[in-house]
Amino acid sequence: MIKICIAGKNNIAVNSLQFILKNYFEADQIVVIPNKNDKGIDSWQKSLLKFALDSNIKIVTLDEIYNIEQIIFFSLEFDQIIKIENFKSDRLFNIHFSALPKYKGVFTSITPILNNELESGVTLHRIDNGIDTGNIIDQHCFPIDINDTARDLYFNYLKYGESIFKKNIQTIINNSYKDLKQTNINSS
């Protein structure tokens, strides 16, 4: 029986998938949805498609998981907008690369630097019908160094995003997490 879906790309998706495969689920309980541009080749980042194929994990489309009740869906740099009404499950989660409610959407590796922010963060939140507007489950903030580039910030997002996944996956699986509604203060 399928229990969890990892949708997305790059090191955060692959490392999170490796973690749940080692600690929580068998390969036949997991499905993945790689981003459309994933060619199945590791480069400066790992390929989710390649790892799934090498690990005998089934690759699916969104349409194939909509009717799976209680599936845990994780968006980890996923390239598609999620329409929650299509899912039978309400266990839909995203790790967003910013300290929400700031910097929803894209370009989160450069915008904080251009705006001279002193810190950024990663946020684990529930997926709702907005763009990165769902209730927050956890957040980790970290400083932005004066010399940090967008690349540096992105690598921090990967590191802390993986960490926040590992820290919270047990409560997500147990459905025992707590969440807080996002405020509109500092929302962008």
Secondary structure, 3 states (H helix, E strand, C coil): CCCEEEEECHHHHHHHHHHHHHHCCCHHHEEEEECCCCCCCCCCCCCHHHHHHHCCCEECCHHHHCCCCCCEEEEECCCCCCCHHHCCCCCEEEEECCCCCCCCCCCCCCHHHHCCCCEEEEEEEECCCCCCCCCEEEEEEEECCCCCCHHHHHHHHHHHHHHHHHHHHHHHHHCCCCCECCCCCCCC
